[in-house]
């Protein structure tokens, strides 16, 4: 098994590399969340669960952001293993 490249000069180079090694992906666009795992973790910590529960009108932006953050967290955990 070949070792995967881990250093990239910028985000676009990383996105292009992932697209090249993942031919099964239909959507080649990247998540709008930038900053890596630490920034994603901080955004998750900043969510006030009480406030979130009180706003259960499911504003599309709030749920989309929450889904993206959870996805980033899962991807970060997979990358570490």
mmCIF file of the N, C-alpha and C atoms, coordinates in Angstrom:
data_MODEL
# 
_entry.id   MODEL 
# 
loop_
_atom_site.group_PDB 
_atom_site.id 
_atom_site.type_symbol 
_atom_site.label_atom_id 
_atom_site.label_alt_id 
_atom_site.label_comp_id 
_atom_site.label_asym_id 
_atom_site.label_entity_id 
_atom_site.label_seq_id 
_atom_site.pdbx_PDB_ins_code 
_atom_site.Cartn_x 
_atom_site.Cartn_y 
_atom_site.Cartn_z 
_atom_site.occupancy 
_atom_site.B_iso_or_equiv 
_atom_site.pdbx_formal_charge 
_atom_site.auth_seq_id 
_atom_site.auth_comp_id 
_atom_site.auth_asym_id 
_atom_site.auth_atom_id 
_atom_site.pdbx_PDB_model_num 
ATOM 1   N N  . UNK A 1 1  ? 0.842   -1.178 0.000  1.00 0.00 ? 1  UNK A N  1 
ATOM 2   C CA . UNK A 1 1  ? 0.000   0.000  0.000  1.00 0.00 ? 1  UNK A CA 1 
ATOM 3   C C  . UNK A 1 1  ? 0.889   1.243  0.000  1.00 0.00 ? 1  UNK A C  1 
ATOM 4   N N  . UNK A 1 2  ? 0.582   2.176  -0.870 1.00 0.00 ? 2  UNK A N  1 
ATOM 5   C CA . UNK A 1 2  ? 1.348   3.417  -0.952 1.00 0.00 ? 2  UNK A CA 1 
ATOM 6   C C  . UNK A 1 2  ? 0.912   4.382  0.136  1.00 0.00 ? 2  UNK A C  1 
ATOM 7   N N  . UNK A 1 3  ? 1.866   5.097  0.683  1.00 0.00 ? 3  UNK A N  1 
ATOM 8   C CA . UNK A 1 3  ? 1.535   6.118  1.664  1.00 0.00 ? 3  UNK A CA 1 
ATOM 9   C C  . UNK A 1 3  ? 0.918   7.310  0.955  1.00 0.00 ? 3  UNK A C  1 
ATOM 10  N N  . UNK A 1 4  ? -0.095  7.883  1.578  1.00 0.00 ? 4  UNK A N  1 
ATOM 11  C CA . UNK A 1 4  ? -0.754  9.048  0.998  1.00 0.00 ? 4  UNK A CA 1 
ATOM 12  C C  . UNK A 1 4  ? 0.019   10.312 1.317  1.00 0.00 ? 4  UNK A C  1 
ATOM 13  N N  . UNK A 1 5  ? -0.037  11.231 0.382  1.00 0.00 ? 5  UNK A N  1 
ATOM 14  C CA . UNK A 1 5  ? 0.597   12.526 0.582  1.00 0.00 ? 5  UNK A CA 1 
ATOM 15  C C  . UNK A 1 5  ? -0.123  13.254 1.719  1.00 0.00 ? 5  UNK A C  1 
ATOM 16  N N  . UNK A 1 6  ? 0.640   13.914 2.585  1.00 0.00 ? 6  UNK A N  1 
ATOM 17  C CA . UNK A 1 6  ? 0.045   14.591 3.743  1.00 0.00 ? 6  UNK A CA 1 
ATOM 18  C C  . UNK A 1 6  ? 0.285   16.089 3.759  1.00 0.00 ? 6  UNK A C  1 
ATOM 19  N N  . UNK A 1 7  ? 1.138   16.598 2.889  1.00 0.00 ? 7  UNK A N  1 
ATOM 20  C CA . UNK A 1 7  ? 1.426   18.030 2.880  1.00 0.00 ? 7  UNK A CA 1 
ATOM 21  C C  . UNK A 1 7  ? 1.006   18.625 1.549  1.00 0.00 ? 7  UNK A C  1 
ATOM 22  N N  . UNK A 1 8  ? 0.341   19.752 1.641  1.00 0.00 ? 8  UNK A N  1 
ATOM 23  C CA . UNK A 1 8  ? -0.129  20.440 0.457  1.00 0.00 ? 8  UNK A CA 1 
ATOM 24  C C  . UNK A 1 8  ? 0.150   21.920 0.616  1.00 0.00 ? 8  UNK A C  1 
ATOM 25  N N  . UNK A 1 9  ? 0.413   22.585 -0.495 1.00 0.00 ? 9  UNK A N  1 
ATOM 26  C CA . UNK A 1 9  ? 0.741   24.012 -0.426 1.00 0.00 ? 9  UNK A CA 1 
ATOM 27  C C  . UNK A 1 9  ? -0.478  24.862 -0.096 1.00 0.00 ? 9  UNK A C  1 
ATOM 28  N N  . UNK A 1 10 ? -1.667  24.387 -0.489 1.00 0.00 ? 10 UNK A N  1 
ATOM 29  C CA . UNK A 1 10 ? -2.888  25.133 -0.174 1.00 0.00 ? 10 UNK A CA 1 
ATOM 30  C C  . UNK A 1 10 ? -4.091  24.185 -0.185 1.00 0.00 ? 10 UNK A C  1 
ATOM 31  N N  . UNK A 1 11 ? -5.225  24.713 0.197  1.00 0.00 ? 11 UNK A N  1 
ATOM 32  C CA . UNK A 1 11 ? -6.450  23.921 0.296  1.00 0.00 ? 11 UNK A CA 1 
ATOM 33  C C  . UNK A 1 11 ? -6.875  23.381 -1.065 1.00 0.00 ? 11 UNK A C  1 
ATOM 34  N N  . UNK A 1 12 ? -6.742  24.183 -2.106 1.00 0.00 ? 12 UNK A N  1 
ATOM 35  C CA . UNK A 1 12 ? -7.149  23.761 -3.447 1.00 0.00 ? 12 UNK A CA 1 
ATOM 36  C C  . UNK A 1 12 ? -6.351  22.540 -3.911 1.00 0.00 ? 12 UNK A C  1 
ATOM 37  N N  . UNK A 1 13 ? -5.062  22.518 -3.585 1.00 0.00 ? 13 UNK A N  1 
ATOM 38  C CA . UNK A 1 13 ? -4.220  21.375 -3.961 1.00 0.00 ? 13 UNK A CA 1 
ATOM 39  C C  . UNK A 1 13 ? -4.700  20.113 -3.234 1.00 0.00 ? 13 UNK A C  1 
ATOM 40  N N  . UNK A 1 14 ? -5.059  20.243 -1.970 1.00 0.00 ? 14 UNK A N  1 
ATOM 41  C CA . UNK A 1 14 ? -5.587  19.114 -1.204 1.00 0.00 ? 14 UNK A CA 1 
ATOM 42  C C  . UNK A 1 14 ? -6.893  18.618 -1.821 1.00 0.00 ? 14 UNK A C  1 
ATOM 43  N N  . UNK A 1 15 ? -7.802  19.538 -2.146 1.00 0.00 ? 15 UNK A N  1 
ATOM 44  C CA . UNK A 1 15 ? -9.090  19.168 -2.736 1.00 0.00 ? 15 UNK A CA 1 
ATOM 45  C C  . UNK A 1 15 ? -8.875  18.425 -4.053 1.00 0.00 ? 15 UNK A C  1 
ATOM 46  N N  . UNK A 1 16 ? -7.975  18.924 -4.873 1.00 0.00 ? 16 UNK A N  1 
ATOM 47  C CA . UNK A 1 16 ? -7.685  18.289 -6.155 1.00 0.00 ? 16 UNK A CA 1 
ATOM 48  C C  . UNK A 1 16 ? -7.117  16.887 -5.939 1.00 0.00 ? 16 UNK A C  1 
ATOM 49  N N  . UNK A 1 17 ? -6.225  16.737 -4.972 1.00 0.00 ? 17 UNK A N  1 
ATOM 50  C CA . UNK A 1 17 ? -5.620  15.435 -4.689 1.00 0.00 ? 17 UNK A CA 1 
ATOM 51  C C  . UNK A 1 17 ? -6.685  14.426 -4.247 1.00 0.00 ? 17 UNK A C  1 
ATOM 52  N N  . UNK A 1 18 ? -7.561  14.841 -3.356 1.00 0.00 ? 18 UNK A N  1 
ATOM 53  C CA . UNK A 1 18 ? -8.617  13.943 -2.874 1.00 0.00 ? 18 UNK A CA 1 
ATOM 54  C C  . UNK A 1 18 ? -9.528  13.535 -4.027 1.00 0.00 ? 18 UNK A C  1 
ATOM 55  N N  . UNK A 1 19 ? -9.871  14.474 -4.891 1.00 0.00 ? 19 UNK A N  1 
ATOM 56  C CA . UNK A 1 19 ? -10.718 14.169 -6.057 1.00 0.00 ? 19 UNK A CA 1 
ATOM 57  C C  . UNK A 1 19 ? -10.035 13.150 -6.974 1.00 0.00 ? 19 UNK A C  1 
ATOM 58  N N  . UNK A 1 20 ? -8.735  13.285 -7.151 1.00 0.00 ? 20 UNK A N  1 
ATOM 59  C CA . UNK A 1 20 ? -7.990  12.375 -8.031 1.00 0.00 ? 20 UNK A CA 1 
ATOM 60  C C  . UNK A 1 20 ? -7.934  10.954 -7.471 1.00 0.00 ? 20 UNK A C  1 
ATOM 61  N N  . UNK A 1 21 ? -7.792  10.810 -6.169 1.00 0.00 ? 21 UNK A N  1 
ATOM 62  C CA . UNK A 1 21 ? -7.679  9.466  -5.585 1.00 0.00 ? 21 UNK A CA 1 
ATOM 63  C C  . UNK A 1 21 ? -9.038  8.887  -5.196 1.00 0.00 ? 21 UNK A C  1 
ATOM 64  N N  . UNK A 1 22 ? -10.106 9.625  -5.459 1.00 0.00 ? 22 UNK A N  1 
ATOM 65  C CA . UNK A 1 22 ? -11.461 9.180  -5.106 1.00 0.00 ? 22 UNK A CA 1 
ATOM 66  C C  . UNK A 1 22 ? -12.374 9.239  -6.330 1.00 0.00 ? 22 UNK A C  1 
ATOM 67  N N  . UNK A 1 23 ? -12.146 8.385  -7.321 1.00 0.00 ? 23 UNK A N  1 
ATOM 68  C CA . UNK A 1 23 ? -12.921 8.469  -8.554 1.00 0.00 ? 23 UNK A CA 1 
ATOM 69  C C  . UNK A 1 23 ? -14.415 8.190  -8.362 1.00 0.00 ? 23 UNK A C  1 
ATOM 70  N N  . UNK A 1 24 ? -14.794 7.546  -7.274 1.00 0.00 ? 24 UNK A N  1 
ATOM 71  C CA . UNK A 1 24 ? -16.194 7.231  -7.024 1.00 0.00 ? 24 UNK A CA 1 
ATOM 72  C C  . UNK A 1 24 ? -17.012 8.438  -6.567 1.00 0.00 ? 24 UNK A C  1 
ATOM 73  N N  . UNK A 1 25 ? -16.351 9.497  -6.153 1.00 0.00 ? 25 UNK A N  1 
ATOM 74  C CA . UNK A 1 25 ? -17.067 10.677 -5.681 1.00 0.00 ? 25 UNK A CA 1 
ATOM 75  C C  . UNK A 1 25 ? -17.799 11.354 -6.832 1.00 0.00 ? 25 UNK A C  1 
ATOM 76  N N  . UNK A 1 26 ? -19.088 11.609 -6.627 1.00 0.00 ? 26 UNK A N  1 
ATOM 77  C CA . UNK A 1 26 ? -19.866 12.327 -7.624 1.00 0.00 ? 26 UNK A CA 1 
ATOM 78  C C  . UNK A 1 26 ? -19.633 13.825 -7.494 1.00 0.00 ? 26 UNK A C  1 
ATOM 79  N N  . UNK A 1 27 ? -19.658 14.297 -6.248 1.00 0.00 ? 27 UNK A N  1 
ATOM 80  C CA . UNK A 1 27 ? -19.506 15.725 -5.967 1.00 0.00 ? 27 UNK A CA 1 
ATOM 81  C C  . UNK A 1 27 ? -18.055 15.992 -5.605 1.00 0.00 ? 27 UNK A C  1 
ATOM 82  N N  . UNK A 1 28 ? -17.357 16.706 -6.449 1.00 0.00 ? 28 UNK A N  1 
ATOM 83  C CA . UNK A 1 28 ? -15.931 16.969 -6.235 1.00 0.00 ? 28 UNK A CA 1 
ATOM 84  C C  . UNK A 1 28 ? -15.693 18.276 -5.490 1.00 0.00 ? 28 UNK A C  1 
ATOM 85  N N  . UNK A 1 29 ? -16.752 18.903 -4.986 1.00 0.00 ? 29 UNK A N  1 
ATOM 86  C CA . UNK A 1 29 ? -16.576 20.156 -4.253 1.00 0.00 ? 29 UNK A CA 1 
ATOM 87  C C  . UNK A 1 29 ? -16.245 19.864 -2.796 1.00 0.00 ? 29 UNK A C  1 
ATOM 88  N N  . UNK A 1 30 ? -15.603 20.796 -2.164 1.00 0.00 ? 30 UNK A N  1 
ATOM 89  C CA . UNK A 1 30 ? -15.203 20.623 -0.770 1.00 0.00 ? 30 UNK A CA 1 
ATOM 90  C C  . UNK A 1 30 ? -16.210 21.289 0.159  1.00 0.00 ? 30 UNK A C  1 
ATOM 91  N N  . UNK A 1 31 ? -16.152 20.882 1.392  1.00 0.00 ? 31 UNK A N  1 
ATOM 92  C CA . UNK A 1 31 ? -16.991 21.489 2.422  1.00 0.00 ? 31 UNK A CA 1 
ATOM 93  C C  . UNK A 1 31 ? -16.655 22.974 2.552  1.00 0.00 ? 31 UNK A C  1 
ATOM 94  N N  . UNK A 1 32 ? -17.656 23.793 2.834  1.00 0.00 ? 32 UNK A N  1 
ATOM 95  C CA . UNK A 1 32 ? -17.363 25.214 3.022  1.00 0.00 ? 32 UNK A CA 1 
ATOM 96  C C  . UNK A 1 32 ? -16.634 25.507 4.336  1.00 0.00 ? 32 UNK A C  1 
ATOM 97  N N  . UNK A 1 33 ? -16.547 24.513 5.206  1.00 0.00 ? 33 UNK A N  1 
ATOM 98  C CA . UNK A 1 33 ? -15.883 24.710 6.493  1.00 0.00 ? 33 UNK A CA 1 
ATOM 99  C C  . UNK A 1 33 ? -14.381 24.608 6.292  1.00 0.00 ? 33 UNK A C  1 
ATOM 100 N N  . UNK A 1 34 ? -13.672 25.650 6.648  1.00 0.00 ? 34 UNK A N  1 
ATOM 101 C CA . UNK A 1 34 ? -12.216 25.654 6.545  1.00 0.00 ? 34 UNK A CA 1 
ATOM 102 C C  . UNK A 1 34 ? -11.626 25.731 7.951  1.00 0.00 ? 34 UNK A C  1 
ATOM 103 N N  . UNK A 1 35 ? -10.398 25.302 8.080  1.00 0.00 ? 35 UNK A N  1 
ATOM 104 C CA . UNK A 1 35 ? -9.711  25.475 9.348  1.00 0.00 ? 35 UNK A CA 1 
ATOM 105 C C  . UNK A 1 35 ? -9.310  24.184 10.016 1.00 0.00 ? 35 UNK A C  1 
ATOM 106 N N  . UNK A 1 36 ? -9.807  23.066 9.567  1.00 0.00 ? 36 UNK A N  1 
ATOM 107 C CA . UNK A 1 36 ? -9.394  21.798 10.122 1.00 0.00 ? 36 UNK A CA 1 
ATOM 108 C C  . UNK A 1 36 ? -10.171 21.391 11.360 1.00 0.00 ? 36 UNK A C  1 
ATOM 109 N N  . UNK A 1 37 ? -9.687  20.349 11.963 1.00 0.00 ? 37 UNK A N  1 
ATOM 110 C CA . UNK A 1 37 ? -10.382 19.730 13.081 1.00 0.00 ? 37 UNK A CA 1 
ATOM 111 C C  . UNK A 1 37 ? -10.529 20.665 14.280 1.00 0.00 ? 37 UNK A C  1 
ATOM 112 N N  . UNK A 1 38 ? -9.477  21.386 14.637 1.00 0.00 ? 38 UNK A N  1 
ATOM 113 C CA . UNK A 1 38 ? -9.553  22.258 15.815 1.00 0.00 ? 38 UNK A CA 1 
ATOM 114 C C  . UNK A 1 38 ? -10.640 23.309 15.671 1.00 0.00 ? 38 UNK A C  1 
ATOM 115 N N  . UNK A 1 39 ? -10.715 23.926 14.498 1.00 0.00 ? 39 UNK A N  1 
ATOM 116 C CA . UNK A 1 39 ? -11.736 24.940 14.280 1.00 0.00 ? 39 UNK A CA 1 
ATOM 117 C C  . UNK A 1 39 ? -13.136 24.313 14.285 1.00 0.00 ? 39 UNK A C  1 
ATOM 118 N N  . UNK A 1 40 ? -13.284 23.130 13.698 1.00 0.00 ? 40 UNK A N  1 
ATOM 119 C CA . UNK A 1 40 ? -14.575 22.442 13.712 1.00 0.00 ? 40 UNK A CA 1 
ATOM 120 C C  . UNK A 1 40 ? -14.981 22.086 15.140 1.00 0.00 ? 40 UNK A C  1 
ATOM 121 N N  . UNK A 1 41 ? -14.024 21.590 15.920 1.00 0.00 ? 41 UNK A N  1 
ATOM 122 C CA . UNK A 1 41 ? -14.314 21.260 17.322 1.00 0.00 ? 41 UNK A CA 1 
ATOM 123 C C  . UNK A 1 41 ? -14.767 22.503 18.086 1.00 0.00 ? 41 UNK A C  1 
ATOM 124 N N  . UNK A 1 42 ? -14.108 23.625 17.825 1.00 0.00 ? 42 UNK A N  1 
ATOM 125 C CA . UNK A 1 42 ? -14.481 24.866 18.512 1.00 0.00 ? 42 UNK A CA 1 
ATOM 126 C C  . UNK A 1 42 ? -15.892 25.286 18.116 1.00 0.00 ? 42 UNK A C  1 
ATOM 127 N N  . UNK A 1 43 ? -16.228 25.161 16.852 1.00 0.00 ? 43 UNK A N  1 
ATOM 128 C CA . UNK A 1 43 ? -17.572 25.523 16.412 1.00 0.00 ? 43 UNK A CA 1 
ATOM 129 C C  . UNK A 1 43 ? -18.615 24.623 17.070 1.00 0.00 ? 43 UNK A C  1 
ATOM 130 N N  . UNK A 1 44 ? -18.298 23.340 17.229 1.00 0.00 ? 44 UNK A N  1 
ATOM 131 C CA . UNK A 1 44 ? -19.225 22.446 17.929 1.00 0.00 ? 44 UNK A CA 1 
ATOM 132 C C  . UNK A 1 44 ? -19.386 22.857 19.399 1.00 0.00 ? 44 UNK A C  1 
ATOM 133 N N  . UNK A 1 45 ? -18.272 23.231 20.027 1.00 0.00 ? 45 UNK A N  1 
ATOM 134 C CA . UNK A 1 45 ? -18.326 23.656 21.426 1.00 0.00 ? 45 UNK A CA 1 
ATOM 135 C C  . UNK A 1 45 ? -19.133 24.943 21.591 1.00 0.00 ? 45 UNK A C  1 
ATOM 136 N N  . UNK A 1 46 ? -19.134 25.779 20.552 1.00 0.00 ? 46 UNK A N  1 
ATOM 137 C CA . UNK A 1 46 ? -19.840 27.062 20.633 1.00 0.00 ? 46 UNK A CA 1 
ATOM 138 C C  . UNK A 1 46 ? -21.356 26.932 20.497 1.00 0.00 ? 46 UNK A C  1 
ATOM 139 N N  . UNK A 1 47 ? -21.829 25.753 20.108 1.00 0.00 ? 47 UNK A N  1 
ATOM 140 C CA . UNK A 1 47 ? -23.278 25.567 19.980 1.00 0.00 ? 47 UNK A CA 1 
ATOM 141 C C  . UNK A 1 47 ? -23.882 25.452 21.374 1.00 0.00 ? 47 UNK A C  1 
ATOM 142 N N  . UNK A 1 48 ? -24.843 26.305 21.639 1.00 0.00 ? 48 UNK A N  1 
ATOM 143 C CA . UNK A 1 48 ? -25.559 26.280 22.919 1.00 0.00 ? 48 UNK A CA 1 
ATOM 144 C C  . UNK A 1 48 ? -26.720 25.295 22.779 1.00 0.00 ? 48 UNK A C  1 
ATOM 145 N N  . UNK A 1 49 ? -26.649 24.109 23.419 1.00 0.00 ? 49 UNK A N  1 
ATOM 146 C CA . UNK A 1 49 ? -27.692 23.103 23.235 1.00 0.00 ? 49 UNK A CA 1 
ATOM 147 C C  . UNK A 1 49 ? -29.075 23.569 23.684 1.00 0.00 ? 49 UNK A C  1 
ATOM 148 N N  . UNK A 1 50 ? -29.131 24.349 24.743 1.00 0.00 ? 50 UNK A N  1 
ATOM 149 C CA . UNK A 1 50 ? -30.432 24.841 25.224 1.00 0.00 ? 50 UNK A CA 1 
ATOM 150 C C  . UNK A 1 50 ? -31.041 25.782 24.188 1.00 0.00 ? 50 UNK A C  1 
ATOM 151 N N  . UNK A 1 51 ? -30.233 26.723 23.720 1.00 0.00 ? 51 UNK A N  1 
ATOM 152 C CA . UNK A 1 51 ? -30.707 27.664 22.697 1.00 0.00 ? 51 UNK A CA 1 
ATOM 153 C C  . UNK A 1 51 ? -31.113 26.904 21.434 1.00 0.00 ? 51 UNK A C  1 
ATOM 154 N N  . UNK A 1 52 ? -30.321 25.933 21.075 1.00 0.00 ? 52 UNK A N  1 
ATOM 155 C CA . UNK A 1 52 ? -30.620 25.148 19.885 1.00 0.00 ? 52 UNK A CA 1 
ATOM 156 C C  . UNK A 1 52 ? -31.953 24.416 20.041 1.00 0.00 ? 52 UNK A C  1 
ATOM 157 N N  . UNK A 1 53 ? -32.168 23.794 21.203 1.00 0.00 ? 53 UNK A N  1 
ATOM 158 C CA . UNK A 1 53 ? -33.424 23.067 21.441 1.00 0.00 ? 53 UNK A CA 1 
ATOM 159 C C  . UNK A 1 53 ? -34.625 24.000 21.434 1.00 0.00 ? 53 UNK A C  1 
ATOM 160 N N  . UNK A 1 54 ? -34.440 25.211 21.933 1.00 0.00 ? 54 UNK A N  1 
ATOM 161 C CA . UNK A 1 54 ? -35.547 26.167 21.954 1.00 0.00 ? 54 UNK A CA 1 
ATOM 162 C C  . UNK A 1 54 ? -35.886 26.673 20.557 1.00 0.00 ? 54 UNK A C  1 
ATOM 163 N N  . UNK A 1 55 ? -34.953 26.548 19.644 1.00 0.00 ? 55 UNK A N  1 
ATOM 164 C CA . UNK A 1 55 ? -35.201 27.009 18.279 1.00 0.00 ? 55 UNK A CA 1 
ATOM 165 C C  . UNK A 1 55 ? -35.487 25.817 17.371 1.00 0.00 ? 55 UNK A C  1 
ATOM 166 N N  . UNK A 1 56 ? -36.330 24.927 17.807 1.00 0.00 ? 56 UNK A N  1 
ATOM 167 C CA . UNK A 1 56 ? -36.598 23.700 17.069 1.00 0.00 ? 56 UNK A CA 1 
ATOM 168 C C  . UNK A 1 56 ? -37.477 23.911 15.843 1.00 0.00 ? 56 UNK A C  1 
ATOM 169 N N  . UNK A 1 57 ? -37.460 25.098 15.324 1.00 0.00 ? 57 UNK A N  1 
ATOM 170 C CA . UNK A 1 57 ? -38.174 25.344 14.077 1.00 0.00 ? 57 UNK A CA 1 
ATOM 171 C C  . UNK A 1 57 ? -37.348 24.824 12.911 1.00 0.00 ? 57 UNK A C  1 
ATOM 172 N N  . UNK A 1 58 ? -36.190 24.293 13.227 1.00 0.00 ? 58 UNK A N  1 
ATOM 173 C CA . UNK A 1 58 ? -35.307 23.700 12.233 1.00 0.00 ? 58 UNK A CA 1 
ATOM 174 C C  . UNK A 1 58 ? -34.985 24.659 11.104 1.00 0.00 ? 58 UNK A C  1 
ATOM 175 N N  . UNK A 1 59 ? -34.430 25.769 11.489 1.00 0.00 ? 59 UNK A N  1 
ATOM 176 C CA . UNK A 1 59 ? -33.975 26.731 10.488 1.00 0.00 ? 59 UNK A CA 1 
ATOM 177 C C  . UNK A 1 59 ? -32.945 26.021 9.617  1.00 0.00 ? 59 UNK A C  1 
ATOM 178 N N  . UNK A 1 60 ? -33.138 25.998 8.301  1.00 0.00 ? 60 UNK A N  1 
ATOM 179 C CA . UNK A 1 60 ? -32.254 25.222 7.425  1.00 0.00 ? 60 UNK A CA 1 
ATOM 180 C C  . UNK A 1 60 ? -30.769 25.529 7.600  1.00 0.00 ? 60 UNK A C  1 
ATOM 181 N N  . UNK A 1 61 ? -30.430 26.773 7.840  1.00 0.00 ? 61 UNK A N  1 
ATOM 182 C CA . UNK A 1 61 ? -29.023 27.139 7.993  1.00 0.00 ? 61 UNK A CA 1 
ATOM 183 C C  . UNK A 1 61 ? -28.426 26.482 9.230  1.00 0.00 ? 61 UNK A C  1 
ATOM 184 N N  . UNK A 1 62 ? -29.151 26.523 10.344 1.00 0.00 ? 62 UNK A N  1 
ATOM 185 C CA . UNK A 1 62 ? -28.629 25.947 11.582 1.00 0.00 ? 62 UNK A CA 1 
ATOM 186 C C  . UNK A 1 62 ? -28.403 24.442 11.442 1.00 0.00 ? 62 UNK A C  1 
ATOM 187 N N  . UNK A 1 63 ? -29.357 23.735 10.864 1.00 0.00 ? 63 UNK A N  1 
ATOM 188 C CA . UNK A 1 63 ? -29.208 22.292 10.713 1.00 0.00 ? 63 UNK A CA 1 
ATOM 189 C C  . UNK A 1 63 ? -28.108 21.950 9.720  1.00 0.00 ? 63 UNK A C  1 
ATOM 190 N N  . UNK A 1 64 ? -28.015 22.705 8.651  1.00 0.00 ? 64 UNK A N  1 
ATOM 191 C CA . UNK A 1 64 ? -26.968 22.441 7.663  1.00 0.00 ? 64 UNK A CA 1 
ATOM 192 C C  . UNK A 1 64 ? -25.586 22.638 8.301  1.00 0.00 ? 64 UNK A C  1 
ATOM 193 N N  . UNK A 1 65 ? -25.451 23.709 9.067  1.00 0.00 ? 65 UNK A N  1 
ATOM 194 C CA . UNK A 1 65 ? -24.176 23.965 9.730  1.00 0.00 ? 65 UNK A CA 1 
ATOM 195 C C  . UNK A 1 65 ? -23.845 22.837 10.701 1.00 0.00 ? 65 UNK A C  1 
ATOM 196 N N  . UNK A 1 66 ? -24.832 22.403 11.469 1.00 0.00 ? 66 UNK A N  1 
ATOM 197 C CA . UNK A 1 66 ? -24.614 21.325 12.422 1.00 0.00 ? 66 UNK A CA 1 
ATOM 198 C C  . UNK A 1 66 ? -24.206 20.039 11.705 1.00 0.00 ? 66 UNK A C  1 
ATOM 199 N N  . UNK A 1 67 ? -24.862 19.726 10.596 1.00 0.00 ? 67 UNK A N  1 
ATOM 200 C CA . UNK A 1 67 ? -24.502 18.535 9.831  1.00 0.00 ? 67 UNK A CA 1 
ATOM 201 C C  . UNK A 1 67 ? -23.071 18.631 9.305  1.00 0.00 ? 67 UNK A C  1 
ATOM 202 N N  . UNK A 1 68 ? -22.705 19.784 8.775  1.00 0.00 ? 68 UNK A N  1 
ATOM 203 C CA . UNK A 1 68 ? -21.355 19.955 8.243  1.00 0.00 ? 68 UNK A CA 1 
ATOM 204 C C  . UNK A 1 68 ? -20.304 19.816 9.331  1.00 0.00 ? 68 UNK A C  1 
ATOM 205 N N  . UNK A 1 69 ? -20.594 20.364 10.501 1.00 0.00 ? 69 UNK A N  1 
ATOM 206 C CA . UNK A 1 69 ? -19.645 20.248 11.603 1.00 0.00 ? 69 UNK A CA 1 
ATOM 207 C C  . UNK A 1 69 ? -19.498 18.802 12.052 1.00 0.00 ? 69 UNK A C  1 
ATOM 208 N N  . UNK A 1 70 ? -20.608 18.080 12.128 1.00 0.00 ? 70 UNK A N  1 
ATOM 209 C CA . UNK A 1 70 ? -20.530 16.672 12.516 1.00 0.00 ? 70 UNK A CA 1 
ATOM 210 C C  . UNK A 1 70 ? -19.759 15.866 11.486 1.00 0.00 ? 70 UNK A C  1 
ATOM 211 N N  . UNK A 1 71 ? -19.995 16.165 10.202 1.00 0.00 ? 71 UNK A N  1 
ATOM 212 C CA . UNK A 1 71 ? -19.277 15.480 9.146  1.00 0.00 ? 71 UNK A CA 1 
ATOM 213 C C  . UNK A 1 71 ? -17.778 15.759 9.251  1.00 0.00 ? 71 UNK A C  1 
ATOM 214 N N  . UNK A 1 72 ? -17.418 16.993 9.512  1.00 0.00 ? 72 UNK A N  1 
ATOM 215 C CA . UNK A 1 72 ? -16.006 17.345 9.660  1.00 0.00 ? 72 UNK A CA 1 
ATOM 216 C C  . UNK A 1 72 ? -15.398 16.606 10.842 1.00 0.00 ? 72 UNK A C  1 
ATOM 217 N N  . UNK A 1 73 ? -16.149 16.463 11.907 1.00 0.00 ? 73 UNK A N  1 
ATOM 218 C CA . UNK A 1 73 ? -15.654 15.763 13.089 1.00 0.00 ? 73 UNK A CA 1 
ATOM 219 C C  . UNK A 1 73 ? -15.408 14.284 12.774 1.00 0.00 ? 73 UNK A C  1 
ATOM 220 N N  . UNK A 1 74 ? -16.365 13.661 12.051 1.00 0.00 ? 74 UNK A N  1 
ATOM 221 C CA . UNK A 1 74 ? -16.188 12.253 11.687 1.00 0.00 ? 74 UNK A CA 1 
ATOM 222 C C  . UNK A 1 74 ? -14.988 12.069 10.776 1.00 0.00 ? 74 UNK A C  1 
ATOM 223 N N  . UNK A 1 75 ? -14.840 12.954 9.796  1.00 0.00 ? 75 UNK A N  1 
ATOM 224 C CA . UNK A 1 75 ? -13.714 12.849 8.880  1.00 0.00 ? 75 UNK A CA 1 
ATOM 225 C C  . UNK A 1 75 ? -12.389 13.033 9.609  1.00 0.00 ? 75 UNK A C  1 
ATOM 226 N N  . UNK A 1 76 ? -12.361 13.941 10.578 1.00 0.00 ? 76 UNK A N  1 
ATOM 227 C CA . UNK A 1 76 ? -11.149 14.146 11.361 1.00 0.00 ? 76 UNK A CA 1 
ATOM 228 C C  . UNK A 1 76 ? -10.795 12.923 12.176 1.00 0.00 ? 76 UNK A C  1 
ATOM 229 N N  . UNK A 1 77 ? -11.811 12.271 12.754 1.00 0.00 ? 77 UNK A N  1 
ATOM 230 C CA . UNK A 1 77 ? -11.567 11.078 13.543 1.00 0.00 ? 77 UNK A CA 1 
ATOM 231 C C  . UNK A 1 77 ? -11.067 9.943  12.662 1.00 0.00 ? 77 UNK A C  1 
ATOM 232 N N  . UNK A 1 78 ? -11.616 9.831  11.445 1.00 0.00 ? 78 UNK A N  1 
ATOM 233 C CA . UNK A 1 78 ? -11.172 8.786  10.524 1.00 0.00 ? 78 UNK A CA 1 
ATOM 234 C C  . UNK A 1 78 ? -9.737  9.029  10.085 1.00 0.00 ? 78 UNK A C  1 
ATOM 235 N N  . UNK A 1 79 ? -9.386  10.293 9.884  1.00 0.00 ? 79 UNK A N  1 
ATOM 236 C CA . UNK A 1 79 ? -8.038  10.620 9.432  1.00 0.00 ? 79 UNK A CA 1 
ATOM 237 C C  . UNK A 1 79 ? -6.998  10.303 10.506 1.00 0.00 ? 79 UNK A C  1 
ATOM 238 N N  . UNK A 1 80 ? -7.387  10.415 11.761 1.00 0.00 ? 80 UNK A N  1 
ATOM 239 C CA . UNK A 1 80 ? -6.447  10.147 12.847 1.00 0.00 ? 80 UNK A CA 1 
ATOM 240 C C  . UNK A 1 80 ? -6.196  8.668  13.032 1.00 0.00 ? 80 UNK A C  1 
ATOM 241 N N  . UNK A 1 81 ? -7.162  7.814  12.604 1.00 0.00 ? 81 UNK A N  1 
ATOM 242 C CA . UNK A 1 81 ? -6.983  6.368  12.802 1.00 0.00 ? 81 UNK A CA 1 
ATOM 243 C C  . UNK A 1 81 ? -6.282  5.701  11.672 1.00 0.00 ? 81 UNK A C  1 
# 
